[in-house]
Amino acid sequence: QVVLMESGGGSVQAGGSLRLSCAYSGTNRYNTQYMAWVRRVPGKDHEVVAAIGTGPEVTFYADFAEARFTISRDKGKGILYLQMRQLQPEDTAMYYCAASGRMSIGGQWSTPTFYTEWGQGTQVTVSS
């Protein structure tokens, strides 16, 4: 059974930084072929912030994250990271770690419904 556990959320002022971590276990090379950070802003649908795939390693970033956020993974430790910089109030959301062993067709890995395993989430609040 895949277990995903996020940490690192919190409250920060605009312009600040946070690093989210997701410790994952019960995984293998197949069921974590793709991993992502997905957020839900209050009143909006879930959206993929950033994703990482293996074989070869590739990354995806939403437009709003491209220049400010960095996704990375330490396979040896079983931890997925999201380094967030220049945070803005509109980044306030619940951030979820997600994983999928499915095959991505046509960029499916950039959509929340592609992911089958989810953590409980960690709240990020950015004040102006």
Buried (B, 14 or more C-beta within 10 A) or exposed (E): EBEBBBBBBEEBEEEBEBEBBBBBEEBEEEBBBBBBBBBBEEEEEBBBBBBBBEEEEEEBBBEEBEEBBBBBBEEEEBBBBBBBEEBEEEBBBBBBBBBBBBEBEEEBBBBBEBBEBBBEBBEBBBEE
